[in-house]
Amino acid sequence: MDLVIISIVLGLVAVIYGFVTSRQVLGAGAGNERMQEIAGAIQEGAQAYLKRQYTTIGIVGIVVAVIVALTLGITSGVGFVIGAILSGVAGFIGMNISVRANVRTAAAAQSGLQQGLTLAFRAGAITGMLVAGLALLAIAVFFWYLTSIAGHAANEREVIDALVALAFGASLISIFARLGGGIFTKAADVGADLVGKVEAGIPEDDPRNPAVIADNVGDNVGDCAGMAADLFETYVVTVGATMVLTALLLSDLGDLLMPMMALPLLIGGVCIVTSIIGTYAVRLGGGTNVMGAMYKGFLLTAVLSVPAILGAIWFALGGDLNTAIGAENLGNVDVGAPLAEEGTAAITSFTGLDLFLSSVVGLVLTGLIIWITEYYTGTGFRPVRSIAKASETGHGTNVIQGLAISLESTALPTLAIVGGIIVSYQLAGLMGIAYAATSMLALAGMVVALDAYGPVTDNAGGIAEMAGLDESVREKTDALDAVGNTTKAVTKGYAIGSAGLAALVLFAAYTTDLAEFFPEADVDFSLENPYVIVGLLLGALLPYLFGAMGMTAVGRAAGDVVKDVREQFAADKGIMAGTSRPDYARTVDLVTKAAIKEMIIPSLLPVLAPIVVYFGILLIAGQENAFAALGALLLGVIVSGLFVALSMTAGGGAWDNAKKYIEDGNHGGKNSVAHHAAVTGDTVGDPYKDTAGPAVNPMIKITNIVALLLLAALAA
Amino acid sequence: MDLVIISIVLGLVAVIYGFVTSRQVLGAGAGNERMQEIAGAIQEGAQAYLKRQYTTIGIVGIVVAVIVALTLGITSGVGFVIGAILSGVAGFIGMNISVRANVRTAAAAQSGLQQGLTLAFRAGAITGMLVAGLALLAIAVFFWYLTSIAGHAANEREVIDALVALAFGASLISIFARLGGGIFTKAADVGADLVGKVEAGIPEDDPRNPAVIADNVGDNVGDCAGMAADLFETYVVTVGATMVLTALLLSDLGDLLMPMMALPLLIGGVCIVTSIIGTYAVRLGGGTNVMGAMYKGFLLTAVLSVPAILGAIWFALGGDLNTAIGAENLGNVDVGAPLAEEGTAAITSFTGLDLFLSSVVGLVLTGLIIWITEYYTGTGFRPVRSIAKASETGHGTNVIQGLAISLESTALPTLAIVGGIIVSYQLAGLMGIAYAATSMLALAGMVVALDAYGPVTDNAGGIAEMAGLDESVREKTDALDAVGNTTKAVTKGYAIGSAGLAALVLFAAYTTDLAEFFPEADVDFSLENPYVIVGLLLGALLPYLFGAMGMTAVGRAAGDVVKDVREQFAADKGIMAGTSRPDYARTVDLVTKAAIKEMIIPSLLPVLAPIVVYFGILLIAGQENAFAALGALLLGVIVSGLFVALSMTAGGGAWDNAKKYIEDGNHGGKNSVAHHAAVTGDTVGDPYKDTAGPAVNPMIKITNIVALLLLAALAA
């Protein structure tokens, strides 16, 4: 059977899993009337926000779609629209499941920890499988249409451009969703904490706080919908880039062309199956180690994926893993002879076995990143405990130590990524790096499942609190939620780590495209060319500027929330007395407007920067230097963005869990000096880890993709 | 007369200025007995610290000197020792002037603002001129000895290696001094604030606080001695690198060889004269605008330097500014023809006028960086005010807004540096960039004067407080000190900005050396080579790891201070009652030990990293990729380090002045909610701006220099 068709079928399996499991989740008891009322308010707020967000994005999207269609042709325009719409759909469905599973998790937690875990994790798994499944379907169906119905050859320019445009659509929506959702969730969270916990002295999730529903809405639109769109984007870009690189580098493949183009899709497909199997292993097994249950599921998926990927490669290559597959230029390796005779030789072939081993590198890298993130954000290890200890001497030392940990936390992931690059490159050159990235993303279903579980349990705790359920329920949801900070940090580390590899693949596509479109241009990408330095510096600046905008936006919007809540408290004394209900919708509406307004300019930064840099340097120093600066810009973004994103996401997670660790009774426990300091650290970490940090991932990809599209448009 | 001799004479002028002015300063009244007693304690503590620091550094220095001498020869070993010793001397003299000028400034401020300003600024100017003068003398005398007494040709390998070794000595001492001093000053500052202001509720500089003397000692050993060593290093490396690049790139100069080698020295020399003239323009002129008085001095120096540099170039080139000077390869420029015929051409010549215009670029860049830093750290502009405003809603929002500003503050300096690179490169290729960097550093005397003024006024305020002088005196010293935060941030921005250019010059020296030492090696520095990516990533990691270590060290040492002070308070109730005196020396001793211990490992990071990366990649992928990765490491350090350092230094300055702005009565003034939050921000900013951030500058240079020496050692 056709490999693409098999991939489509496997993608459909994920969607079917999603529908079946969502029936199970929705069939569970939704708790008492008060719980349903609260959940209804959250649901309403989340839907209102997403509707407004997607309307705004839609306008930008239509403009960009028209530009893409006019410059690159109608097929690319359609690709862009598919990517954009499905990215939105992934986020929308994830959010919809999440806002219904939260109240059911709270209800299930009344029966026991395992019941609560099962429900929340299933809800996460639905989002996970739908993200992976829809992403796979988007590329596979579009590719199938182009090569079957439209009759293009698999490596024709029109197919390549259309795949890049598809990725662009996914990325553009994703950055808006990540940033808009990130600003919403953290503005509401920080604002609610400042005015509730700090000023009014009422606990988190207290129903008297007018911002409490906005805070819970934020979990769903930011941590769930935004994250889902982000991972959808990462999946589409990574698998798409691997296919594009295959088309660009591997010529004269003959009968192997179609299988090699379809192989990344098939790897994605088989790993959907291993991910689904893994979800069933997430069980406490009698204990109470929630993180351990999660790991069991992930580990089973990862281990099963090894033979599954081997099988996929074996099948695609017609049962032959050892014959060399020729390529134009996979890069250069040092031939390793003694100095006098030494020289570099182009890698011109690889075997199926090389691809398999490169894929294993990706799996190992995923495991390493999870393990490192757990170390830096888990309450059982030095980093979080050092922040907790530093909290004893106050706000200042808490923040200093948190910043120190956030800087430090970049080291091990960087070394792991560098190791992954070296090993996969030695195996199969650029194609090895592409396959390492692809196999990382193939596990997306499982990783997203672990992450999407977080906001469900977070909301469940909020609902339990607001509905006045028994203390024991809140304890269970807290136990479930405690691992949420780590799994959230894991996903972000995973996404940015894979982005590191994917961006290298995109950069290779850029240089290959350049050689194809402008064969007469002699572009000097050497570090000795000052325009390369200029590009690196400007690229490195982007994540900083982007981060600054995101942080400022959260601060500003949170300030608006504080003012709104103060006004509500002042206008109606009954709110604090508990006799009258605050106007939750007004706060939700305010945050919605602020988030939408604030997301536009930073999201357009990575779209416009490559264009401005290209034309700027073109005017000053001619086209060849403009191409060199643009290429360097792409690498500057990834080199700097990797560190900015890793430090922000791990640091934020560590601050959050340092607070949790103190709340568990260490260093004086709740309401101690250390606890007040830890609350400050948590507040600082919020926009770090949930707004600016994770949005750097789509930002890196957009910069790279816009550069690819710019080349195609210039050549057209 | 010989250009080198003229330069030596001009260097001596700076030293003479220093001696004459220090007699004036030391001749001023030293206040009453209590003031002298306090000043004596600070002096004693500072000397004890520096003695211990230099002893420790001395041991490391001797080991490294032996290694340098054994691998590169005795001349290089001597160069290393000269650089190391003079770097230490610069810091030592600066500190010695500072600890004597502080009490005299407090005394002078009793007479009036202008009197206080004159004394404090003269003290700063002494340090400034000695830093510039000693740096110039170090290179000029050593170069004169090598080319006259030892009889080497100006561009001989032994001369080049010796100049690089001289720079290495300066850099190595400087990183220890910057980091050790930075840890000392901030551990004492943060510790004193935490336990004094926050816990005991006593004001800053209260004599009952046992850490108060340590805090004042810190200003002298960190902000003065550390800063002086840092700028000494920056000067030596920049001027030295320009000379090395001249020797490497410009062959067959004939009679022009010696003048071209000596020209950077002459530019440094004439700008010492313009700097001295500028110091006399620092006058209030009846008003109270201290910053305005500073600017008058700087502006006069900058404006006078334009004709002075033009004259120096005209004189060195025998009155001819228009004849092209040939070079081997100054880089490539795009010839700018229409696309079809386009291509890049090597720049092979430049004129004296080109060098002059490149130098003007450096002067303009210095002015721009000062202006941008003032914008980001001055109390009159949006950034600081936005942090102050965010403080109203508490600690968390203060820190969030501060981090946002620190990220944002990297943008304009980066654009200015990029502009400087492009323009100077278009003028004279790599030589243009080198001259832009040299003319930046030529103003070091004036810039250091502005900076070294800060700790003097800071200490003066402390002494006035502790000695119980009239409120009006403290008001005047506060007015003088207020601009100190901005001038301190200015110097750091200036140093790191110049490092951006200097590192490019060093990288050019690396590639040129590589071609000379290993002509058969075909090193691929292209961004398409994955080992280049690996090098960029590992290089970018270094400032993060280094920053993490510095921040952690401050947090840990500050915690020790808190414990020590708590113990002293507990053991003797008379301290808080004001009846018995705390044991200041014990706290000074504790911070000294902690700072010395903590500075070692991070300082060795940039020394060892290039060596580890080279041999690591050599084992994995052969020598050519090892050279490529090492080169990329150098650029990775500068690209990432630039942003880390800029964001930390500007952000820290902004936090500090936001606190000052609130203390001036805005947003509720002292002891308001906003003020408490601003104190937290200030505490967080302390290790950012005074420990981790500024030490990144020598770190970048050390990495580059070690790579150059490694090449020479491998070829030997």
Interface residues (C-beta under 8 A of the other chain):
Chain A: V190 D193 L194 V198 G331 N332 V333 D334 V335 G336 A337 L339 A340 E342 G343 T344 S386 A390 T393 G394 H395 G396 T397 V399 I400 Q401 L403 A404 I405 L407 E408 T410 A411 T414 L415 I417 V418 I421 I422 Y425 Q426 L430 I433 G500 L504 F507 A508 T511 F518 E520 A521 D522 D524 F525 S526 L527 E528 N529 P530 Y531 V532 I533 V534 L536 L537 L538 A540 L541 Y544 L545 G547 A548 M549 M551 T552 V554 G555 A558 G559 V562 I620 A621 G622 Q623 E624 N625 G631 A632 L635 G636 V639 S640 L642 F643 S647 V679 T680 D682 T683 V684 P687 Y688
Chain B: V190 D193 L194 V198 G331 N332 V333 D334 V335 G336 A337 L339 A340 E342 G343 T344 S386 A390 T393 G394 H395 G396 T397 V399 I400 Q401 L403 A404 I405 L407 E408 T410 A411 T414 L415 I417 V418 I421 I422 Y425 Q426 L430 I433 G500 L504 F507 A508 T511 F518 E520 A521 D522 D524 F525 S526 L527 E528 N529 P530 Y531 V532 I533 V534 L536 L537 L538 A540 L541 Y544 L545 G547 A548 M549 M551 T552 V554 G555 A558 G559 V562 I620 A621 G622 Q623 E624 N625 G631 A632 L635 G636 V639 S640 L642 F643 S647 V679 T680 D682 T683 V684 P687 Y688
